[in-house]
């Protein structure tokens, strides 16, 4: 059964209209769900995106037939651009805590990582900041070789990344490369991301959709319990403990209130932040233009 703007029904076995506005769902088989981000112009993550993803993750957790969920983008240039506070950080800070007791953004990322299904990020385009944090929370990351840009640019703006990339990147790529990604705060293209271990592997752009779909259909046929149990053992030794995650998000919100950081973001807004602009397409390179002179 295929459905657009859909979510699992109450019994967790079907997909019925759910009314989401930032993502669409296509149930391609009982065991395989394709989620497509579609929030023009550049797939920024907002409080609405967080609420919709939190609902989706809750439904994924409850679906006994689902083995694999693939996340892709309707925009070939932007997978998930980054977080957009919509000039009101308090709106995000006020989102209700999730079932883990943590902030809604961290909660949904933690629960997605621990869900008894395989989550795959099919990355085409840019995924920076919170967009990068989202793909790091997925189990597998397959990226377009020619059209992928990843990064954590927050330190360049005077902020601390808030969604757990310090804990996740260090486990994936090692301490030195994690520090390079986080502190240099520049963009990585697909081949460099693959070299560092930021993604599982890159795939030629014209083959990405087919190869990810083949992997997903394969996983969809496997025994759900065998997948869930095996994944849980890997999770125990690789995922960060809950206590590692909230402090950095607290720092993010604290630093975001400082006049210096508000001024940086005002300058970024003037340069085209959150729009399909040259700034957004080359954010890792151009972010320094918003900084005061040394």
N, C-alpha and C positions, 0 to 999 in steps of 0.2 A: 504494500500500500504506500503510495507516494503522497505526501502532503506538504504544503507550503505554509509558513507561519504556524508551525504545529508543535505540539508537545505530547508526551505520552498520556494516555487516558488514565483514569483513576486506578484501573487494574494493572497498569504498567505494561500491558501487552500490545496496545495499539497506539496510534498517533492521531490525535484530534486537534482541531484549531485551538491555539493557545493565546493568540493576540500579541505576540512579541513584535517589536518594531525595529530592533537592531540586529536580529538574526532570523534565519529561516531554517527549517528542518525538513529533511527528506529521508524517510524511512525506506531504505533501499532493499532491505530484507529484514526478517525478524531479528537477526543478529547484528545488523549494520545500520548505523545512523550517520547521515552526512549533515553537518551544521555549517551554514554559510553566513559569515558576518556581512552585513549590508547596512551600513550607517554612513551615508554620504555626508560630506564629500570625501573623507579620507579614513573612515572607520576609526575615529577616536573612541576611546572608552570613557563613558560618562557614568553618573550615578544610575541612569536608566539601564545602561549596558550591564552594570554590576547586578542590579536587581533581576534582570532577565537571565543572566548567566547563573545566578544563584538558584533560581527556579529550575532551570535546565539541569543543573548538577543534582539537585534533589530528585528529579525524575529519573535521571540516569542511575542513581544509586538504587532506586526502587524497582528497576526493570529487570525481571529475571531472565528475559530472552536476549537482552542486549549484550554483545561481546565486544563491540568496537564502535567508537565514535570518532569521526574524522572532522576536523575543523578547517575550513577553508574560507576564502574571501571572494565576494562578488567583484571587488576592485583589484585588478591585476597589479596595481602599483602600491597598494597599501593593504597589508594583511590586518594589522591592528596598529594604528599610527603611534599612539601613546595615550596617557590619561589627559582628559580635559576637565578641569574643575568648573568650567563654565562661569568663571569669575566669582565663584562662591564655594570655597573649600569647605565651609561648614556643612554644605549639603552632603558631601561625601562623608565627612566625619560623623554625621548624624545618622548614617545608614544603620539599621539594626544589626546587632551582632548575629552571626550565624550559629548553627548547632554546636560548633566547637567552642563557642564563647568568644571567638576572636572577631575583629572587624570584618565586615561583609566581604571585602576584597580578598583579604588573606584567607578567610574561611572558605570561600568557594575554590580558591587555588589548592588549598590543603585537601579539601574533600575530593576535588577532581583527581589529584594525584593518587589518592587512596581508594578511589572507586573500584569496584570489582569488574571493571571493563578496561580495555586498552584504549587510551586516548592518543590520537595522532594529530599533530599539527602539520598541515599541508601548506607550507609557507611559500607564498609568492608575493613579492613586494616588500614593504617596509614593516618591521616589527621592532619598535623601540620602547624604552621605558616600560610602562605597564603591558604593552604588547609583547615585549620580550619576556616579561615576567609570566605572562600567560603561556607562551610556548614552552618555557622552562618547566612549568607545572604539568605539561603533557608528558605522556610516557615516551612517545617517539616523535621525532622531528625530521621530516623530509622536506627539503627546500629546493626551489628552482636554482639551478646552477648559475643561470644568467641574470636572474631577476630576484635576488634576495638581498636585503640590507637589514642588519640587526645591530642593536646597540643599546646601551644604558647611558643616556646623556645627562642624567640628573646632576651628577657632581659638577659638571661644567656650569650649571646654573646655580650652584650653591646649595643643592638639596641632597638628601640621602635617599637612595632608592628604597621605596617602602614596601614592595611586594615580595620580598624574600630572595632577590637575585644573589645577594652575598652568600647565603646558605646553599642555594642550588648550584650556582656557577662554580663555586669552589669544589663541589663534589663532582661536577662534570668535567671541568677543564683543568683543574689544579689551581693552586694558590696564585702562582705568578701570572698565569693568563687571566684568572678571574680579576686580579688587581689591575691588569692592563685594561681589560674591558670596562671595568667600573670607574677607574680613576682617570685614564686618558679620555674616556667618554666619547670616543670617535666611532664611526660606523665600521662594521665589518661586512664585506661582501660574502657571497655564498661560498666560494672556495676557501676563504680564510676561516669562515665559521665552521666549515667541515674540518679543516686542518686542526683547529683548536678543540673540536669536540662539542661545540655549541649546538650543532645539529648532528643527527645520526649520519646522514649523508646528503649530498646534493644529487639532483637528477636533472637531466636536460629538460628545459622548460616545456618542450613539446611532448615529453613523455611523462611529466610529473603526475598529471591527473590519472592516467591509465595505470601507472605503477602503484600509486597509493591505493587506487580502487582494487587492484588485484590483491594487494596485501590485506585490505579490509575484508574483501569477500572470503579470502582464505581463513582469516581469523573468525569470521562470522559462522563458519561451519564447525568450529572446534567446540569441545565441551565447555560450557560456561564455568562450571565448578573447577575444572582443571586450570583454566585461565586465572580465575579469581584467587585460588589458593597459591599458585606459583607466583603470581604478582605480589601477593601479600608478603611472601618471604623476602622477595627482593626489596619491597618497600621498607621492611623492618631494618635493613642494614644500609639503606641509601637515602631515605628521606629525612629532612631535618626535623628535629623535635619541635613541638609547638612553641616551646619557650624561646626558640631562636628567632621567631618571626615578628611578634608585635613591637619590640623596642624600636626597630628601624622605622616602622610606619609612624610611631609616635614622633620620632625625630623629623620625619618628612613633614608632618603637619606643623610641628613647632617652627621649623626653618621656613616654611612657606609663609608664615605670618610676619617674618622680618621685613623691614622696609627695603633692604638691599635686594632680597629675592623678589619682592613685588615689583621693584623697578626693572629687574632683569626680564621678568615675564611681560611687563608692559612693553618693553622694547621688542621682545620676540613677537608679541601680538602685532606691533606695528610693521614687522618684517614679514608677517604672513603665517604666524602660528595657527594651527588648526584649520588651515585652508590648503587646497591643492596648489601649493606655491613652490617656488624654487627653494625657499627656506626649508619647507618640509621634505622636499626631495633630497636635499643635501644638508640635513639638520646637523649631523655629526661634524661636518666641516664648518657650517656657518654659525653654529650656536655661539661661538666666541665673539661674534659681532655685537652681541647684546651685553657683553661684559664691560665694565668700566675700564679705562686705560690703566695699565699697571704702573 
